């Protein structure tokens, strides 16, 4: 799932964050950064509830940092569901989340923030073939970002690390998809790419199984409970294996 932060906050208003998440949000400056954080943590619950059947208000998302052991950041997971992978990401004004059986990862970036290509960074994280393609594109900054979201999503799955990105080629053209997404296979996983109609937002998700792509419900402006509608209906793992 992916959406604008303000829309997700309205849609996911029924989700209940943990004390650690609320404390982390309170430490962020009031305004856009805090809204992005809250929206991402709400959205990942809307994804996970479709697979677990647990209402978003009752579903907990914990995090543990692999490096320092802290529990207010790091890789997210759903306690008691070891086979369910979840991942979240936020950028200026937008958020993305994915849940699925196995290992998953997601990243979203605001292409409006893309600047001229930094060759030093590009040389550290792109393969030789990727670097040639980026430098030969009409918009090198945006071309770099479209590869970066794939690589960041792979890092979140544990398939790659920052140190191995220079040897991890993700430039395989994507095939046709739905709702603006395109999907292609990478090793034994699937990579789904997406870009907003205005071209400002770019996202990628990595899953173990072919993803089922779900749009974020738009907030209701005529009454009703949009959060309830977002999690309505029983989960169907056979039909809905992953949610992006």
C-alpha positions in Angstrom: 0.0 0.0 0.0 1.1 3.6 -0.6 -0.5 6.9 0.0 -0.2 10.5 1.0 0.6 10.9 4.7 -2.5 13.1 5.4 -4.8 10.7 3.7 -3.4 7.7 5.5 -3.7 9.4 8.9 -7.4 9.9 8.2 -7.9 6.4 6.8 -6.0 4.7 9.6 -7.3 6.6 12.5 -8.6 3.4 14.1 -5.1 2.0 14.4 -3.6 2.0 17.9 0.2 2.6 18.2 2.3 1.1 20.9 3.7 3.2 23.7 7.2 3.1 22.1 5.8 4.3 18.8 3.9 7.2 20.5 7.0 8.2 22.4 9.1 8.1 19.2 6.5 10.2 17.4 6.4 12.7 20.3 10.2 13.3 20.0 9.8 14.3 16.4 9.0 17.9 15.5 5.3 18.6 15.3 4.1 18.9 11.7 5.1 17.0 8.5 7.8 14.7 9.9 5.6 13.5 12.8 2.6 13.0 10.4 4.8 10.9 8.0 6.0 8.7 10.9 2.5 8.2 12.3 1.1 7.5 8.8 3.7 4.8 8.0 3.0 3.0 11.3 -0.7 3.2 10.7 -0.4 2.0 7.1 1.6 -1.1 8.0 -1.2 -2.2 10.4 -3.8 -1.8 7.6 -1.6 -4.1 5.5 -1.0 -6.7 8.3 -4.6 -6.8 9.4 -5.7 -8.1 6.0 -3.6 -11.2 6.5 -4.0 -11.8 10.2 -7.6 -10.8 10.7 -6.6 -8.8 13.8 -8.3 -5.4 13.8 -5.9 -2.6 13.2 -6.7 -1.1 16.6 -5.5 -4.4 18.3 -2.6 -5.2 16.1 0.9 -4.5 17.5 4.0 -3.7 15.5 7.3 -4.1 17.3 10.7 -3.1 16.1 14.2 -4.2 17.1 17.5 -2.7 15.8 19.9 -5.4 14.6 22.9 -3.2 15.4 22.2 -1.6 18.8 19.3 -3.8 20.1 17.0 -0.8 20.7 13.3 -1.4 20.4 12.1 2.0 19.2 13.5 1.6 15.7 14.8 -1.1 13.4 13.2 -4.0 11.6 9.4 -4.2 12.3 7.6 -7.4 13.0 4.2 -8.6 14.4 4.6 -10.4 17.7 3.3 -14.0 17.6 3.4 -14.1 13.7 7.0 -15.3 12.9 6.1 -16.2 9.3 4.6 -12.8 8.5 6.9 -10.1 7.2 6.1 -6.4 7.4 8.0 -3.3 6.2 7.3 0.4 6.1 8.8 3.5 4.7 8.1 7.2 4.6 9.3 10.3 2.7 8.2 13.9 2.6 4.4 13.8 2.4 4.0 10.1 1.6 4.3 6.6 3.1 4.4 3.0 1.9 4.0 -0.4 3.6 3.9 -4.1 2.8 2.9 -7.3 4.6 3.3 -10.8 3.3 4.2 -14.4 4.2 8.0 -14.6 4.2 10.4 -11.7 3.9 9.3 -8.3 2.5 10.8 -4.8 2.1 9.5 -1.5 0.8 10.9 2.0 0.1 9.4 5.2 -1.1 11.1 8.4 -2.1 10.0 11.9 -3.2 11.5 12.5 -6.6 10.8 16.2 -6.2 13.7 16.2 -3.8 16.0 14.5 -6.4 19.1 16.6 -7.2 21.8 16.3 -9.7 23.5 12.9 -9.7 26.2 12.6 -7.0 28.8 10.5 -8.8 30.6 9.6 -5.5 27.4 8.1 -4.1 26.5 6.5 -7.4 29.9 4.8 -7.6 29.5 3.3 -4.1 26.1 1.8 -4.7 25.6 1.1 -8.4 27.0 -1.6 -10.6 29.0 -0.6 -13.6 26.0 -1.4 -15.9 23.6 0.6 -13.7 26.0 3.6 -13.6 26.3 3.7 -17.4 22.5 3.6 -17.7 22.0 6.3 -15.1 24.6 8.6 -16.6 23.1 8.1 -20.1 19.6 8.9 -19.0 17.8 12.3 -19.6 17.4 12.7 -15.9 20.2 11.0 -14.0 19.0 12.1 -10.6 15.6 10.5 -11.1 17.1 7.4 -12.8 19.4 6.9 -9.8 16.4 7.2 -7.4 14.4 4.6 -9.3 17.3 2.1 -8.7 17.8 3.2 -5.2 14.3 2.4 -4.0 14.8 -1.2 -5.3 18.1 -1.5 -3.5 16.8 0.0 -0.3 13.9 -2.5 -0.3 16.3 -5.3 -0.8 18.4 -4.1 2.1 15.3 -4.3 4.3 14.8 -7.9 3.3 18.4 -8.8 4.3 19.2 -9.8 0.7 21.6 -6.9 0.3 23.6 -4.6 2.5 25.1 -1.2 1.9 28.4 -2.8 1.4 27.1 -5.2 -1.3 25.0 -2.8 -3.3 27.8 -2.1 -5.8 27.6 -5.8 -6.8 23.8 -6.0 -6.7 22.3 -5.2 -10.1 18.6 -4.4 -10.0 18.3 -2.9 -13.5 16.2 -5.7 -15.0 13.2 -4.1 -16.8 9.9 -4.6 -15.0 7.0 -6.3 -16.6 3.4 -5.1 -16.7 1.4 -4.7 -13.5 -1.7 -3.2 -12.1 -2.7 0.1 -10.5 0.4 1.8 -11.9 2.8 -0.9 -10.6 5.1 -3.1 -12.6 6.6 -6.4 -11.3 9.7 -8.4 -12.3 11.5 -11.3 -10.8 14.8 -10.8 -9.0 16.7 -14.0 -8.0 14.0 -15.9 -6.1 12.0 -12.8 -5.1 9.7 -10.3 -6.8 10.3 -6.6 -7.1 7.3 -4.3 -7.7 7.9 -0.7 -8.9 5.5 2.2 -8.8 5.5 5.9 -9.7 2.8 8.4 -9.0 0.9 10.0 -12.0 2.6 13.3 -11.3 6.0 11.6 -11.2 6.8 13.0 -7.8 6.8 9.7 -5.8 8.8 6.6 -6.6 8.4 3.3 -4.7 9.6 -0.3 -4.8 8.6 -3.4 -2.8 10.3 -6.8 -2.5 8.3 -10.0 -1.7 8.9 -13.7 -1.6 5.7 -14.3 -3.6 3.9 -12.5 -6.4 2.4 -9.5 -4.7 -1.3 -8.6 -4.6 -1.4 -4.8 -5.0 -3.9 -2.9 -2.9 -4.8 0.8 -3.1 -5.0 2.9 0.0 -8.7 3.8 0.6 -9.2 7.5 0.2 -10.6 9.3 3.3 -14.4 9.6 3.5 -15.7 13.1 3.1 -19.3 12.1 3.4 -19.3 10.3 6.8 -18.8 6.7 7.8 -15.7 5.0 9.2 -12.9 4.8 6.5 -10.7 2.9 8.9 -13.3 0.2 9.2 -13.7 0.0 5.5 -10.0 -0.3 5.0 -9.9 -3.5 7.2 -13.4 -4.8 6.2 -13.9 -8.4 5.1 -12.2 -11.6 6.2 -8.6 -12.2 5.2 -8.0 -14.6 2.4 -4.3 -15.7 2.3 -4.9 -17.7 -0.9 -6.1 -14.7 -2.8 -4.2 -12.0 -1.0 -0.7 -13.1 -0.3 1.0 -9.8 0.0 -0.3 -6.3 0.3 1.6 -3.3 -1.1 
